[in-house]
Amino acid sequence: MTDPIVRLTDVTKRFGALEVLKGVSFEAAPREVVCILGPSGSGKSTILKCINRLEEPDGGKVYLEGVDITDPRVDINKVRQHVGMVFQSFNLFPHKTAAGNIMLPLTKVKQMSKDEARVRALEHLNHVGLSDKADAYPSQLSGGQQQRVAIARALAMEPKIMLFDEVTSALDPELVQEVLDVMQRLATEGMTMLVVTHEMGFAREVADRVVFIDDGVIVEEGPPERVLDAPQFERTQAFMSKML
Amino acid sequence: MDTQAQDLGPFIPEQGARSHAAVAAVVASFVSVAFAVLRVVADRMNDGDHGALTFTAQLFAILAIALGFAGMFETATRGRSGRSLVTFAFTIASITGLAAFVYMGTHDGTLRPQRFFTTFFDMDLMGLIVPSLARGAFNTIRLAFTAELLSLALGLVIASLRISPRRIFRWPALVYVDVVRGTPLLVLAFIIYAGLPDLGVRLPAFIGGVVILTVNGSAYVAEIFRAGLQSIPRGQRDAARSLGMTQGAAQLFVVIPQAVRAVIPPLMSDFIALTKDTAIVTIVIGFTVRSADLFGVARTAAASTFSATPFIGAAIGYLLITIPMTRLVGYAERKLRAGLV
C-alpha cells in the first residue's frame, strides 16, 4: 500500500468541558475517497478542521505526506494551500463575483497576476459547469451553484486533498445532486477526498472506505458495503437503521 | 379596545355605540369652545379672575380630546370604509378640543395669528440674510466634515481596541464609548470647552468645536465599526484561512471589505446626526461672525431683528444639507442589500 497522504494519530480536541474528539487515529491513501458518517455532534466536522488546523488539536499528531503539521514550526498557511476545504454554508465571499472568489486566493496567496488568475478561475468554473456564471455575485446564484463555485475555488489552489464538510446539508433537495455529481467526477479523476456527509447513496457509490464515528471515537470502518449494510457494532447498526 | 369590541361583538351595537360616542365628542368640543369664548368675552369686559370658566372649558376640552382620539383609534384600526363621517366627527372634535385646551392654557388675551408670516416667513429679512446663511452653511459643512473625518479615524482605533483579545486594550475603549455615549452632547461640550481654558488650553473656536464633535462622534463611530466587524460570520474567515490566506490577508481582503459595506449606511446616518449636532457646539462656543455656522448666523440675526425668520432660514439650510444625505443613505442601503456592489 502506498504511503498515506494524511494520517491522524490519537487526535484529541475539547471545547471547554466538552470532549469532542477522544483520540482519533486514521489515515487516507492517495486517490482514496473516505466518507465519514456519524450522528450530529459526534465530532465529524472537528476531524476535518483539525486536518487543516482551523481547529487546533489538543493532543495527537496530524501528518500530511509524512510531515507533522501540528509542529509549531510548520507554516500552516503553506500547508493549507495543499488542503482544499468546502463548507456546509458555502462561505463564498459575498463581495466578489464567482470568478473573483476563485481569483482572490490565487492572487493573494499564490501571487498570480490578475490575468493568469482569471484564466484559471474560468477553467475551474467550466469544470463545475458554471462558465456562464463567472461574473455573477453569490447572491445571484442558487445554493447548488454557490457550492459548486466553492468547490472550484478550493480546486483552483490545486490541493492534494479535499475536505468536504456536509456540503449538501444546507441545500434544497433538488439542488443536492448537481453538487454530488461534481464530487463524484472529482473522485473518478483521482482526487483524495475526505467527505463528511449524510448522503448514504453517495457513500455507497463513491466511497472506497466508510468511517463511522460516534461520541468522539471511530466505532467502525471499512468498505461501504460492509459498514453500511452489515455493520458489526450496535451503535453503527442503530445509526444505519435510522438513516436507511 | 379593538379586541374587546370584537370579543363582545354580539352584545354591543357597534355602529350605534360609535355614533353616540362621536356625537358626545362633538358636543364636548362645542361646550369647551363655548366656555372658552365666554371666558374671552369675560376677559374683555373686566379684569376679574375667570378660573371657573377656564376650568370648565378645559374639562370639556379634555373630554372631547379623549373621546375623539379613542374614536379615531377605534375606527382607524378597524380599517373598514363607510365610517368616514363618524371618523371625521371624531377628528374634528379632538382637534377643536385640543385647540380650546391649548388656548385656555397659553394665551395672554392677545393671540396674533395674522403675524404668522411676518414672524416665520419675513421674506425681506430672509433675502437680507441669505448671503450670511450661505456662509454659515459652508462653515457648518466644514465643521461637520472635519469632525467626521477625525471621528472616523479615532473611531477605527477605538473599535480595534474594543475587539482586542487583551483586556488592557478592551477596557479603556469600553469605558470611553460608554461614558461618551451616555453623556448628553451639550454637557460634554460644556465640560470640554469650559474646562480646557482652566488648564491653560485655549482653543480657537473652530478647533474647539471639532474637538467636542470628534470626542462625541468617535464613540458612536467606534460602535458602528465594532458591530460591522463582528457582523461578518466566522465562516468567512475560516474559508479565507482554509485557502492559505494569512490572518492579515483574510482580515484585509475578506473581512474588512464586507464590514465596510455593512457600516456605510449607519455611518452616513451618523454623519447626518453629527451635522445637526454642530448647532449644539455653537451654543457653547459662540463663533465669531466670520466663522459662524448656520445656527450662529441665525442667532445673531434673530437677536437684532426679534424675528423667528432667521431660524427658519437656518432650518432650511440644515434640511438642504441633510435631506440629500438621507436620500443617499436610502440609496446606498438598497444597493448594498442587493449585494451588487
Chai-1 contact restraints between the chains, C-beta under 6 A:
chainA,res_idxA,chainB,res_idxB,connection_type,confidence,min_distance_angstrom,max_distance_angstrom,comment,restraint_id
A,N52,B,S242,contact,1.0,0.0,6.0,A-B,restraint_1
A,L54,B,D238,contact,1.0,0.0,6.0,A-B,restraint_2
A,N77,B,G244,contact,1.0,0.0,6.0,A-B,restraint_3
A,N77,B,T246,contact,1.0,0.0,6.0,A-B,restraint_4
A,R80,B,S242,contact,1.0,0.0,6.0,A-B,restraint_5
A,R80,B,G244,contact,1.0,0.0,6.0,A-B,restraint_6
A,Q81,B,G244,contact,1.0,0.0,6.0,A-B,restraint_7
A,M85,B,S242,contact,1.0,0.0,6.0,A-B,restraint_8
A,S89,B,G235,contact,1.0,0.0,6.0,A-B,restraint_9
A,N91,B,G235,contact,1.0,0.0,6.0,A-B,restraint_10
A,N91,B,A239,contact,1.0,0.0,6.0,A-B,restraint_11
A,F93,B,V254,contact,1.0,0.0,6.0,A-B,restraint_12
A,P94,B,G339,contact,1.0,0.0,6.0,A-B,restraint_13
A,H95,B,P257,contact,1.0,0.0,6.0,A-B,restraint_14
A,H95,B,Q258,contact,1.0,0.0,6.0,A-B,restraint_15
A,P105,B,L243,contact,1.0,0.0,6.0,A-B,restraint_16
A,K108,B,A249,contact,1.0,0.0,6.0,A-B,restraint_17
A,K108,B,F253,contact,1.0,0.0,6.0,A-B,restraint_18
A,V109,B,G244,contact,1.0,0.0,6.0,A-B,restraint_19
A,V109,B,M245,contact,1.0,0.0,6.0,A-B,restraint_20
A,Y137,B,G339,contact,1.0,0.0,6.0,A-B,restraint_21
A,S139,B,G339,contact,1.0,0.0,6.0,A-B,restraint_22
